[in-house]
Amino acid sequence: MHTLLLTALRRVLLAGALSASAVAPALADSTPIGKLPVGPVARITTQRGLFVAVALPHPADRSLVWRLARTVDARVLHEVSEGDVGKVVVIVFAVTGTGKASIVYALTRGDTSSKALRAVTHAVTVSS
């Protein structure tokens, strides 16, 4: 499984092609996502200078989109790439600082909906 993730990560990093239709970034002018439903939490421990990859399944319903639901602490993580890998979209973050940061995505009905239908969280702890 580890080798599969590394292969997928390499594809995303080497391809450099972004897929805006699969995951919408949370921009300052986008509709804020409200209360999040309880969802799974993945806990990740890593070191500065490495990468963290988040894989989200493509929704079967094409009107649904994954959106970044909460701000990611830019002192700890910085998004560097996003791309389609098989049946998932992979978002890659560079680990740029130490501390804790959460990567929270919500599944919404389109880019302008404030209602989250699902949520997933990746709680990242970074040491030096």
N, C-alpha and C positions, 0 to 999 in steps of 0.2 A: 504494500500500500504506500509506503514511504517513497519507493522508486516511482510509482505512478504519479504521486503528487509532484515530485521533482521534475519528472518528464513534462507534466502539465505546466508547471511553473516556468520551465525553460521555453516551452512553446509560447506562452504569454509574453515573456520578456523579450524573446527574439522576434516575435511577430510584430509587436509594437502597434498592432491595430486595435483601435478602441471600438467597443460595441455599445453605443449610446442607447440603443433600443432595449437592451436587456436590463441595464441598471442605470437609473437616473441619479446623478449626483444631487445632493441637497445644496442648492444655491441660495444665496441670500434672498433672492426674490421669489423662490419657489414656495408653494403652499406648505406651511409647517405640518408635520405629522403629529397628531394628538397622542392621546393615551395609547400605550402599547399593550397588546395582549401578552400574557405570560408565554414565554417561548424558551427554547433550549439555550443554554449558555455553555460555550466552549471556553475553557481556561487554557491560556497559552503562556508559557514562560520562555523567554528568549533573551538574546543579547543585542546590544547596540551594534549596528553594522550589518545585521542580517535582514531577512525579509520575512513577512508574514503573508500568507495567501488565504483568502476567504473564497470558498466555492459555494455558489447559490444555484439551485436547480432552476432551469427555465420553467416558468409556469405553463401548464397545459392550456389555460385560458389566456389568450394573447392580449386581453384587455388589462391583465394584471402586470404590474412592474415592481421590481425590487428597487427601493430607494434608500439612500443613506438617511436614517431617521434621526440621528443625533450627531452633533459635532464631534469629530475625532481630535484629540489633543495633538496639535501639530508639533508640539515640543517633543513628542514621543514617537508618533507615526506620521508618515506622509504617503499618500497614494501615488504610485508610480506607473501603474499599468492596469489595464482591464481588457479581457478578451474572452471569446467563446472557446471552450474546450469541450468538445462532445456535447453532452446534454446539460452542461453547467456553464455559468459565467464565473470566471476567476478574477478577483480583484487583488492586486498585489500592493502591499504597503512596505516601504522601507522603514526600518527601525532606526530612527535618528537620534533618540535620546533615551534617558533612563526614567523609570517611574511606571505609572499605570495609565492605561488608556482603554477605552471601550470602543469597539466597532459594532454599531447597531444598524441592522437593515430591517426595513418593514416592507411587507408586500401590500401594495395599495391598488385600487382600481384606477389606473391611469396616473399621470404625473401631477394632477391637480387635486387629488383626493387627500383629505386630511385624516381619513379613517384607515388605520392599520388592520389588515385582516390576519396577518401573521407577523411575527418578529423573531429575529435570531440575533444573539449577542456573542461577540468574541471578546472576552476580557483578557487583555494582554498585560503581562508584567515583564518589565525589561530591566535587566541588570547591566552593569557596565562591562 
